Amino acid sequence: MRKVIFSLAALLLLVSCGSARYSSSGFKPDDVREFAFIQPCACIDKNWIDGTFYDQPETDKAAQTVADVVNAERFPFSEMIRADYYEDGVNADILQWAKTLPGIKAKNSGRLRIPRSLMTMLDGTQERYAVFIYSYGYVTTVDAYQKEKREKAISHAVDIVAENLTGVKGLTNPSQNYTPKNPYGNEMVCVVIDKQEECVVSYKKQTAFFPSHPTDYEDVSKMLHKLLKDYIR
């Protein structure tokens, strides 16, 4: 049994983060001296007792945390190209484009159409390649998390009684999942844009299977080092 437990622990460590990636055969990060760095974009939801809603302050903080980590590490990125990402702003098309990135199959990312606003932004840099990072996730309020824990515990207790009386398993919770989901989570997508060819030459999506807070510096740093390991010099 001890061997089984150790084996499972080792497996969990190996799969603690998953990723999907694509890189154009002609693109080699080591050959690029410096990349333009576009201001990160984010979209963070907050789970309240009465539902899940988009949270602008958390979104702004998540994007700023990514920028802070990148600026503090030895990535070969030039000064950040600044942008505002709001639904009704001049860069609204970039925001909408960014939100589609997580659902893109990595192998198809080379065919992505780059938003015109983004290409206009890149006209101001001399670098051929630009890095763009999109962070998306959620945070849960303490009240909402405690409510879910209570509901799952009550469901579990009812199902145990029902199974003892009737033999039916999972009467209130057919999936028999009585563990509340993580109180927060985060994923990231990084794309490299070739300004000259107006296309994506590299795509990587990083998913943390263990809780990763979208605004916690250490959590974000760990994810970015996995996401950007090809660019660490």
ChimeraX attribute file (.defattr): number of C-alpha atoms within 10 A of each C-alpha:
attribute: neighborCount
match mode: 1-to-1
recipient: residues
	/A:1	6
	/A:2	7
	/A:3	8
	/A:4	9
	/A:5	10
	/A:6	11
	/A:7	11
	/A:8	12
	/A:9	11
	/A:10	12
	/A:11	11
	/A:12	13
	/A:13	10
	/A:14	10
	/A:15	13
	/A:16	13
	/A:17	15
	/A:18	13
	/A:19	16
	/A:20	15
	/A:21	17
	/A:22	18
	/A:23	19
	/A:24	13
	/A:25	8
	/A:26	7
	/A:27	14
	/A:28	12
	/A:29	17
	/A:30	11
	/A:31	7
	/A:32	13
	/A:33	10
	/A:34	17
	/A:35	23
	/A:36	22
	/A:37	26
	/A:38	21
	/A:39	20
	/A:40	26
	/A:41	26
	/A:42	24
	/A:43	22
	/A:44	24
	/A:45	18
	/A:46	21
	/A:47	20
	/A:48	16
	/A:49	15
	/A:50	7
	/A:51	8
	/A:52	14
	/A:53	12
	/A:54	13
	/A:55	15
	/A:56	15
	/A:57	9
	/A:58	20
	/A:59	23
	/A:60	17
	/A:61	16
	/A:62	28
	/A:63	22
	/A:64	18
	/A:65	21
	/A:66	26
	/A:67	18
	/A:68	14
	/A:69	18
	/A:70	21
	/A:71	16
	/A:72	9
	/A:73	14
	/A:74	11
	/A:75	19
	/A:76	18
	/A:77	20
	/A:78	16
	/A:79	13
	/A:80	17
	/A:81	15
	/A:82	11
	/A:83	16
	/A:84	14
	/A:85	20
	/A:86	14
	/A:87	12
	/A:88	8
	/A:89	12
	/A:90	12
	/A:91	18
	/A:92	16
	/A:93	18
	/A:94	22
	/A:95	19
	/A:96	14
	/A:97	14
	/A:98	23
	/A:99	16
	/A:100	9
	/A:101	20
	/A:102	19
	/A:103	8
	/A:104	14
	/A:105	14
	/A:106	18
	/A:107	14
	/A:108	11
	/A:109	21
	/A:110	18
	/A:111	10
	/A:112	14
	/A:113	11
	/A:114	17
	/A:115	17
	/A:116	13
	/A:117	13
	/A:118	17
	/A:119	17
	/A:120	11
	/A:121	14
	/A:122	22
	/A:123	11
	/A:124	9
	/A:125	17
	/A:126	10
	/A:127	19
	/A:128	17
	/A:129	26
	/A:130	22
	/A:131	22
	/A:132	17
	/A:133	24
	/A:134	23
	/A:135	26
	/A:136	21
	/A:137	21
	/A:138	25
	/A:139	23
	/A:140	19
	/A:141	14
	/A:142	12
	/A:143	12
	/A:144	18
	/A:145	20
	/A:146	15
	/A:147	15
	/A:148	16
	/A:149	16
	/A:150	13
	/A:151	14
	/A:152	19
	/A:153	15
	/A:154	14
	/A:155	18
	/A:156	20
	/A:157	13
	/A:158	15
	/A:159	21
	/A:160	16
	/A:161	14
	/A:162	16
	/A:163	13
	/A:164	10
	/A:165	9
	/A:166	9
	/A:167	12
	/A:168	13
	/A:169	16
	/A:170	17
	/A:171	18
	/A:172	15
	/A:173	14
	/A:174	10
	/A:175	9
	/A:176	14
	/A:177	12
	/A:178	16
	/A:179	11
	/A:180	15
	/A:181	13
	/A:182	15
	/A:183	18
	/A:184	19
	/A:185	20
	/A:186	25
	/A:187	23
	/A:188	25
	/A:189	23
	/A:190	22
	/A:191	24
	/A:192	22
	/A:193	25
	/A:194	20
	/A:195	20
	/A:196	11
	/A:197	10
	/A:198	16
	/A:199	19
	/A:200	24
	/A:201	22
	/A:202	23
	/A:203	26
	/A:204	21
	/A:205	25
	/A:206	22
	/A:207	20
	/A:208	19
	/A:209	15
	/A:210	15
	/A:211	14
	/A:212	23
	/A:213	21
	/A:214	30
	/A:215	23
	/A:216	13
	/A:217	15
	/A:218	14
	/A:219	16
	/A:220	23
	/A:221	18
	/A:222	13
	/A:223	21
	/A:224	20
	/A:225	16
	/A:226	15
	/A:227	21
	/A:228	16
	/A:229	11
	/A:230	12
	/A:231	16
	/A:232	12
	/A:233	9
